[in-house]
Amino acid sequence: MAENDLNTRFLDAFERASNMTETLPPDIMLRIYAYYKQATHGTIGYKQLSENDLRNAFKTNAWMQISHISQDEAKEKYIEIINSLLTK
């Protein structure tokens, strides 16, 4: 599959996700966040968190858990999740 095609599908999925009005469970939101960050930024580096920043700690942990996959794989996973949510 061409890189441009993947990027186009990813951007389309991001746009559709941005327009979603449904409230999603926190675990799904974290998974979407992690795949998006991996797809757009690559593997996470060490990040110092405030002790009181629990929300960011969960987000960072979710990203770290999938940091072993490539950016293209993360784009594919992101697209799959968004498509599955929108077809329900």
N, CA, C and O atoms as a MOPAC input file, in Angstrom:
PM7 MOZYME 1SCF
protein

 N      0.85200 1    -1.18100 1     0.00000 1
 C      0.00000 1     0.00000 1     0.00000 1
 C      0.89000 1     1.23400 1     0.00000 1
 O      1.89400 1     1.27700 1     0.71100 1
 N      0.53800 1     2.20700 1    -0.76900 1
 C      1.32500 1     3.42500 1    -0.88300 1
 C      1.26500 1     4.22900 1     0.40500 1
 O      0.24100 1     4.28200 1     1.08600 1
 N      2.39000 1     4.85100 1     0.71700 1
 C      2.48900 1     5.67600 1     1.92900 1
 C      1.45500 1     6.79500 1     1.91900 1
 O      0.83800 1     7.08200 1     2.94500 1
 N      1.26300 1     7.43100 1     0.75700 1
 C      0.28300 1     8.51700 1     0.66600 1
 C     -1.12700 1     8.03300 1     0.93900 1
 O     -1.91800 1     8.74000 1     1.56500 1
 N     -1.45200 1     6.82500 1     0.47100 1
 C     -2.77800 1     6.27100 1     0.70600 1
 C     -3.00800 1     6.04900 1     2.20400 1
 O     -4.08100 1     6.35400 1     2.72500 1
 N     -2.00000 1     5.52100 1     2.88500 1
 C     -2.10900 1     5.31200 1     4.32800 1
 C     -2.27900 1     6.64400 1     5.04900 1
 O     -3.12200 1     6.77600 1     5.93700 1
 N     -1.47700 1     7.62300 1     4.66400 1
 C     -1.58600 1     8.93700 1     5.30000 1
 C     -2.94100 1     9.58300 1     5.03900 1
 O     -3.50600 1    10.22400 1     5.92500 1
 N     -3.45300 1     9.41900 1     3.85100 1
 C     -4.77200 1     9.96800 1     3.52200 1
 C     -5.85200 1     9.30600 1     4.36800 1
 O     -6.71800 1     9.98100 1     4.92500 1
 N     -5.79400 1     7.97000 1     4.46100 1
 C     -6.78300 1     7.25100 1     5.28200 1
 C     -6.65700 1     7.62900 1     6.75700 1
 O     -7.66100 1     7.74200 1     7.46000 1
 N     -5.42400 1     7.82400 1     7.22500 1
 C     -5.19300 1     8.21300 1     8.61600 1
 C     -5.78000 1     9.59900 1     8.89000 1
 O     -6.47800 1     9.79600 1     9.88500 1
 N     -5.49700 1    10.54500 1     8.01500 1
 C     -6.02100 1    11.90400 1     8.19900 1
 C     -7.54700 1    11.93000 1     8.12600 1
 O     -8.19900 1    12.68100 1     8.85200 1
 N     -8.10500 1    11.11000 1     7.25200 1
 C     -9.55700 1    10.99700 1     7.15500 1
 C    -10.14100 1    10.43600 1     8.45400 1
 O    -11.14700 1    10.93500 1     8.95700 1
 N     -9.50200 1     9.39900 1     8.98600 1
 C     -9.96200 1     8.80900 1    10.25100 1
 C     -9.84400 1     9.82900 1    11.38500 1
 O    -10.73200 1     9.92100 1    12.23300 1
 N     -8.75600 1    10.59000 1    11.40100 1
 C     -8.58300 1    11.61400 1    12.43400 1
 C     -9.69300 1    12.66900 1    12.34500 1
 O    -10.25600 1    13.07700 1    13.36000 1
 N     -9.99200 1    13.09500 1    11.13900 1
 C    -11.04600 1    14.09300 1    10.95400 1
 C    -12.40400 1    13.56100 1    11.42000 1
 O    -13.16100 1    14.26300 1    12.09000 1
 N    -12.69800 1    12.31400 1    11.05700 1
 C    -13.96900 1    11.71000 1    11.48500 1
 C    -14.01400 1    11.53600 1    13.00000 1
 O    -15.05900 1    11.74100 1    13.61800 1
 N    -12.88500 1    11.16000 1    13.59900 1
 C    -12.82300 1    11.00700 1    15.06000 1
 C    -13.01000 1    12.35100 1    15.74700 1
 O    -13.65400 1    12.43100 1    16.79300 1
 N    -12.45900 1    13.39000 1    15.17300 1
 C    -12.57400 1    14.73400 1    15.75400 1
 C    -14.01100 1    15.22900 1    15.75800 1
 O    -14.38500 1    16.06700 1    16.57800 1
 N    -14.80900 1    14.71100 1    14.84400 1
 C    -16.21000 1    15.13400 1    14.74200 1
 C    -17.17800 1    14.22900 1    15.49900 1
 O    -18.38900 1    14.44600 1    15.46900 1
 N    -16.64300 1    13.21900 1    16.17500 1
 C    -17.50700 1    12.31600 1    16.93600 1
 C    -18.10200 1    13.05200 1    18.13900 1
 O    -17.41400 1    13.82100 1    18.81000 1
 N    -19.36200 1    12.81200 1    18.39500 1
 C    -20.01600 1    13.44100 1    19.53800 1
 C    -20.29100 1    12.44800 1    20.65900 1
 O    -20.63200 1    12.83600 1    21.77600 1
 N    -20.14100 1    11.17100 1    20.35300 1
 C    -20.38200 1    10.11300 1    21.33600 1
 C    -19.28600 1    10.11700 1    22.40600 1
 O    -18.10600 1    10.27500 1    22.09100 1
 N    -19.67900 1     9.94400 1    23.65900 1
 C    -18.71300 1     9.81000 1    24.73800 1
 C    -18.21900 1     8.37000 1    24.77000 1
 O    -19.01300 1     7.43000 1    24.82200 1
 N    -16.90900 1     8.20900 1    24.73900 1
 C    -16.31600 1     6.87800 1    24.69200 1
 C    -15.77200 1     6.48400 1    26.05900 1
 O    -15.41900 1     7.35100 1    26.85800 1
 N    -15.70200 1     5.19200 1    26.33200 1
 C    -15.12200 1     4.73700 1    27.59800 1
 C    -13.64400 1     5.14500 1    27.67600 1
 O    -12.97400 1     5.24200 1    26.64800 1
 N    -13.14000 1     5.38300 1    28.88100 1
 C    -11.75000 1     5.83100 1    29.04700 1
 C    -10.71700 1     4.89700 1    28.42300 1
 O     -9.71700 1     5.37400 1    27.88600 1
 N    -10.92700 1     3.57800 1    28.47600 1
 C     -9.93400 1     2.66300 1    27.90100 1
 C     -9.84800 1     2.80300 1    26.38500 1
 O     -8.76700 1     2.67100 1    25.81100 1
 N    -10.97000 1     3.06800 1    25.73700 1
 C    -10.97600 1     3.27800 1    24.28900 1
 C    -10.29600 1     4.60900 1    23.96100 1
 O     -9.50900 1     4.69400 1    23.01900 1
 N    -10.60100 1     5.62800 1    24.73200 1
 C     -9.96600 1     6.93200 1    24.51500 1
 C     -8.44800 1     6.83500 1    24.66300 1
 O     -7.71100 1     7.43200 1    23.87800 1
 N     -7.97900 1     6.09200 1    25.65700 1
 C     -6.53600 1     5.93000 1    25.85500 1
 C     -5.90200 1     5.18100 1    24.68600 1
 O     -4.80300 1     5.52500 1    24.25100 1
 N     -6.58500 1     4.16700 1    24.18100 1
 C     -6.05800 1     3.41100 1    23.04800 1
 C     -5.96900 1     4.29700 1    21.80600 1
 O     -4.97100 1     4.26900 1    21.08500 1
 N     -7.01300 1     5.07800 1    21.56400 1
 C     -7.00800 1     6.00400 1    20.42900 1
 C     -5.86800 1     7.00700 1    20.57600 1
 O     -5.14100 1     7.27500 1    19.62000 1
 N     -5.71800 1     7.55900 1    21.77500 1
 C     -4.64700 1     8.52100 1    22.03900 1
 C     -3.28300 1     7.90200 1    21.76400 1
 O     -2.45000 1     8.50200 1    21.08500 1
 N     -3.05500 1     6.70700 1    22.29000 1
 C     -1.75700 1     6.04900 1    22.15600 1
 C     -1.42200 1     5.78800 1    20.69000 1
 O     -0.30500 1     6.07200 1    20.25500 1
 N     -2.36700 1     5.25600 1    19.92600 1
 C     -2.10300 1     4.99400 1    18.51600 1
 C     -1.86800 1     6.29500 1    17.74800 1
 O     -1.01900 1     6.34700 1    16.85700 1
 N     -2.61100 1     7.32900 1    18.08800 1
 C     -2.41100 1     8.62100 1    17.41800 1
 C     -1.00800 1     9.16000 1    17.69400 1
 O     -0.30700 1     9.58500 1    16.77500 1
 N     -0.60400 1     9.13900 1    18.96500 1
 C      0.71500 1     9.65500 1    19.32700 1
 C      1.82800 1     8.83600 1    18.68300 1
 O      2.80300 1     9.39800 1    18.18400 1
 N      1.69000 1     7.51900 1    18.69100 1
 C      2.70700 1     6.66300 1    18.07000 1
 C      2.76100 1     6.92600 1    16.56600 1
 O      3.84200 1     6.96200 1    15.97800 1
 N      1.60300 1     7.10600 1    15.95100 1
 C      1.54200 1     7.34700 1    14.50800 1
 C      2.14700 1     8.69200 1    14.13100 1
 O      2.77400 1     8.81200 1    13.07800 1
 N      1.96900 1     9.69100 1    14.96300 1
 C      2.41900 1    11.04300 1    14.60700 1
 C      3.77400 1    11.42600 1    15.18300 1
 O      4.45700 1    12.28700 1    14.62800 1
 N      4.17700 1    10.79600 1    16.29200 1
 C      5.43200 1    11.17600 1    16.95100 1
 C      6.44400 1    10.04600 1    17.05100 1
 O      7.61100 1    10.29300 1    17.35700 1
 N      6.02500 1     8.82000 1    16.80200 1
 C      6.93500 1     7.69400 1    16.95100 1
 C      7.06600 1     7.29500 1    18.40800 1
 O      6.25400 1     7.68200 1    19.24900 1
 N      8.09600 1     6.51600 1    18.69500 1
 C      8.28800 1     5.97100 1    20.02900 1
 C      8.48600 1     7.07600 1    21.05800 1
 O      9.23800 1     8.02600 1    20.84300 1
 N      7.79800 1     6.92600 1    22.16800 1
 C      7.84800 1     7.91400 1    23.23500 1
 C      9.21800 1     7.90700 1    23.91100 1
 O      9.82800 1     6.85600 1    24.10800 1
 N      9.67600 1     9.08100 1    24.25300 1
 C     10.89300 1     9.20400 1    25.03600 1
 C     10.52300 1     9.36400 1    26.49800 1
 O      9.34300 1     9.46100 1    26.83600 1
 N     11.51000 1     9.39100 1    27.35600 1
 C     11.24200 1     9.56500 1    28.78200 1
 C     10.66200 1    10.94100 1    29.00800 1
 O     11.13100 1    11.92400 1    28.43300 1
 N      9.64600 1    11.01400 1    29.84200 1
 C      8.97800 1    12.27900 1    30.11800 1
 C      8.73100 1    12.38000 1    31.61900 1
 O      8.08700 1    11.50700 1    32.20200 1
 N      9.22700 1    13.41400 1    32.23500 1
 C      9.02200 1    13.63100 1    33.66200 1
 C      7.60400 1    14.14500 1    33.89100 1
 O      7.18900 1    15.13800 1    33.29500 1
 N      6.87400 1    13.46300 1    34.75400 1
 C      5.50100 1    13.85700 1    35.04500 1
 C      5.39200 1    14.38600 1    36.46300 1
 O      6.11300 1    13.95600 1    37.36400 1
 N      4.50400 1    15.30100 1    36.63900 1
 C      4.19000 1    15.79300 1    37.97200 1
 C      3.51800 1    14.67500 1    38.75800 1
 O      2.78300 1    13.87100 1    38.18500 1
 N      3.75600 1    14.61800 1    40.03400 1
 C      3.12900 1    13.58300 1    40.86800 1
 C      1.60900 1    13.68700 1    40.85700 1
 O      0.91800 1    12.68600 1    41.04400 1
 N      1.09000 1    14.87500 1    40.64100 1
 C     -0.35400 1    15.09500 1    40.67600 1
 C     -1.00100 1    15.00000 1    39.30100 1
 O     -2.18300 1    15.30900 1    39.15300 1
 N     -0.25900 1    14.58600 1    38.31900 1
 C     -0.77100 1    14.56500 1    36.96100 1
 C     -1.17500 1    13.14900 1    36.55000 1
 O     -0.57300 1    12.55900 1    35.65200 1
 N     -2.18300 1    12.61900 1    37.20400 1
 C     -2.62100 1    11.24300 1    36.98500 1
 C     -3.11500 1    11.00600 1    35.56100 1
 O     -2.82500 1     9.96900 1    34.96500 1
 N     -3.85200 1    11.95800 1    35.02300 1
 C     -4.39700 1    11.81100 1    33.66900 1
 C     -3.26500 1    11.63900 1    32.65700 1
 O     -3.31900 1    10.73900 1    31.81800 1
 N     -2.24900 1    12.48400 1    32.72700 1
 C     -1.13300 1    12.37000 1    31.79200 1
 C     -0.33000 1    11.09700 1    32.02400 1
 O      0.24600 1    10.54900 1    31.08500 1
 N     -0.28700 1    10.62500 1    33.26100 1
 C      0.40400 1     9.37300 1    33.55300 1
 C     -0.29100 1     8.20800 1    32.84300 1
 O      0.38000 1     7.33800 1    32.28800 1
 N     -1.61000 1     8.18100 1    32.85200 1
 C     -2.35800 1     7.13900 1    32.14200 1
 C     -2.12300 1     7.23300 1    30.63700 1
 O     -1.94500 1     6.21500 1    29.96800 1
 N     -2.12300 1     8.44900 1    30.11000 1
 C     -1.90000 1     8.64700 1    28.68500 1
 C     -0.49700 1     8.19800 1    28.28500 1
 O     -0.31700 1     7.52100 1    27.27200 1
 N      0.49000 1     8.57900 1    29.08600 1
 C      1.86900 1     8.18300 1    28.79900 1
 C      2.03100 1     6.67000 1    28.87800 1
 O      2.71000 1     6.07300 1    28.04200 1
 N      1.41400 1     6.05300 1    29.87200 1
 C      1.48100 1     4.60200 1    30.01500 1
 C      0.85900 1     3.90000 1    28.80700 1
 O      1.41400 1     2.92200 1    28.30600 1
 N     -0.27900 1     4.38800 1    28.34100 1
 C     -0.93800 1     3.79700 1    27.17300 1
 C     -0.02900 1     3.88700 1    25.94900 1
 O      0.06200 1     2.93900 1    25.16900 1
 N      0.63400 1     5.01100 1    25.78400 1
 C      1.53000 1     5.20600 1    24.64700 1
 C      2.74100 1     4.28100 1    24.76700 1
 O      3.16500 1     3.67300 1    23.78400 1
 N      3.28900 1     4.18100 1    25.96300 1
 C      4.45600 1     3.32300 1    26.17000 1
 C      4.14300 1     1.85900 1    25.86800 1
 O      4.99800 1     1.12900 1    25.36600 1
 N      2.92500 1     1.43500 1    26.17100 1
 C      2.54400 1     0.04600 1    25.95300 1
 C      2.54100 1    -0.35800 1    24.48000 1
 O      2.69500 1    -1.53600 1    24.15800 1
 N      2.36800 1     0.60600 1    23.59400 1
 C      2.35100 1     0.26900 1    22.17000 1
 C      3.56400 1     0.84800 1    21.43500 1
 O      3.58700 1     0.86300 1    20.20500 1
 N      4.55100 1     1.31500 1    22.16300 1
 C      5.70100 1     1.97600 1    21.54200 1
 C      6.57900 1     1.03100 1    20.72200 1
 O      7.47700 1     1.48900 1    20.01600 1
 N      6.33700 1    -0.26500 1    20.80100 1
 C      7.11900 1    -1.23200 1    20.03200 1
 C      6.65500 1    -1.35600 1    18.57600 1
 O      7.34300 1    -1.97100 1    17.76200 1
 N      5.49800 1    -0.77700 1    18.24300 1
 C      5.00800 1    -0.88900 1    16.86800 1
 C      5.47900 1     0.31900 1    16.05300 1
 O      5.81800 1     1.36600 1    16.60600 1
 N      5.49300 1     0.15200 1    14.74200 1
 C      5.93800 1     1.23100 1    13.85700 1
 C      4.85300 1     2.30700 1    13.73500 1
 O      3.70100 1     2.10200 1    14.12000 1
 N      5.25100 1     3.43900 1    13.19600 1
 C      4.28500 1     4.51100 1    12.98300 1
 C      3.21200 1     4.08600 1    11.98400 1
 O      2.04100 1     4.42700 1    12.15400 1
 N      3.59700 1     3.34500 1    10.94700 1
 C      2.59900 1     2.87700 1     9.97700 1
 C      1.62500 1     1.88600 1    10.61200 1
 O      0.42600 1     1.93300 1    10.33600 1
 N      2.13200 1     0.99000 1    11.45900 1
 C      1.24200 1     0.05300 1    12.15200 1
 C      0.27500 1     0.80800 1    13.06100 1
 O     -0.90200 1     0.46100 1    13.15400 1
 N      0.77800 1     1.83200 1    13.72400 1
 C     -0.07500 1     2.63700 1    14.60500 1
 C     -1.16100 1     3.34400 1    13.80500 1
 O     -2.30100 1     3.44700 1    14.25800 1
 N     -0.81300 1     3.83000 1    12.62400 1
 C     -1.82100 1     4.46500 1    11.76200 1
 C     -2.90600 1     3.46500 1    11.38200 1
 O     -4.09500 1     3.78500 1    11.41600 1
 N     -2.49200 1     2.25800 1    11.02100 1
 C     -3.46300 1     1.22000 1    10.65100 1
 C     -4.37800 1     0.88600 1    11.82700 1
 O     -5.59100 1     0.76900 1    11.65500 1
 N     -3.80500 1     0.73100 1    13.01900 1
 C     -4.60000 1     0.41600 1    14.21600 1
 C     -5.56100 1     1.55800 1    14.53800 1
 O     -6.71300 1     1.31600 1    14.89800 1
 N     -5.09800 1     2.78700 1    14.41000 1
 C     -5.94000 1     3.96000 1    14.65800 1
 C     -7.13200 1     3.94700 1    13.69600 1
 O     -8.27700 1     4.13900 1    14.10600 1
 N     -6.84600 1     3.72000 1    12.42400 1
 C     -7.90900 1     3.67800 1    11.40900 1
 C     -8.91200 1     2.57500 1    11.73200 1
 O    -10.12000 1     2.79200 1    11.63800 1
 N     -8.42500 1     1.40200 1    12.11100 1
 C     -9.30500 1     0.28100 1    12.46200 1
 C    -10.23000 1     0.62700 1    13.61900 1
 O    -11.42900 1     0.35500 1    13.56200 1
 N     -9.67600 1     1.22800 1    14.66600 1
 C    -10.50100 1     1.57300 1    15.83400 1
 C    -11.57000 1     2.58100 1    15.46000 1
 O    -12.74000 1     2.40500 1    15.80100 1
 N    -11.18000 1     3.62800 1    14.76600 1
 C    -12.15000 1     4.66900 1    14.39200 1
 C    -13.22900 1     4.07600 1    13.49600 1
 O    -14.41500 1     4.33800 1    13.69700 1
 N    -12.83100 1     3.28500 1    12.51500 1
 C    -13.82800 1     2.66300 1    11.63200 1
 C    -14.78500 1     1.75900 1    12.39700 1
 O    -15.98500 1     1.74300 1    12.12000 1
 N    -14.25300 1     1.00000 1    13.36600 1
 C    -15.12600 1     0.10200 1    14.13300 1
 C    -16.09200 1     0.89400 1    15.00500 1
 O    -17.23400 1     0.47700 1    15.19900 1
 N    -15.65400 1     2.01500 1    15.52600 1
 C    -16.54200 1     2.84900 1    16.35300 1
 C    -17.64200 1     3.49700 1    15.52500 1
 O    -18.77000 1     3.65500 1    15.99300 1
 N    -17.31400 1     3.86700 1    14.30700 1
 C    -18.28400 1     4.55800 1    13.47800 1
 C    -19.25600 1     3.62900 1    12.77500 1
 O    -20.27500 1     4.07700 1    12.25000 1
 N    -18.95000 1     2.33200 1    12.75900 1
 C    -19.86700 1     1.38900 1    12.11100 1
 C    -20.82000 1     0.74900 1    13.11100 1
 O    -21.66900 1    -0.05500 1    12.72600 1
 N    -20.69300 1     1.09200 1    14.37500 1
 C    -21.58400 1     0.51800 1    15.39200 1
 C    -22.93200 1     1.17700 1    15.37300 1
 O    -23.80600 1     0.81900 1    16.16200 1

